[in-house]
C-alpha cells in the first residue's frame, strides 16, 4: 500500500489537511477522526487495512491540532503551540 498522501479538502468552507488513501474506493468512504492531541498520523496502521478492503479513507487533521513539523502558525489561536490554552 502507498504511504500516507496528504491533500487539502475544503469542507463547508474550511480547508482541512487530510490523509487520503484509495480515492474512489468501491465500498464507500471510511472517515477516521482523531481526538486531542493526536493527528491523522495516529491512524497510519488502520488506513492501509481499510483501503485494501476497498474503502476510500480520509483521516483529517483537526483544525486545532493540524500543526505539522514546519510549525506553521495555527489559524485558530494565532500561535504556534496550538494548545487549547494558548494565549491569542
Order of alpha helices (4+ residues) and beta strands (2+ residues): beta-beta-beta-alpha-beta
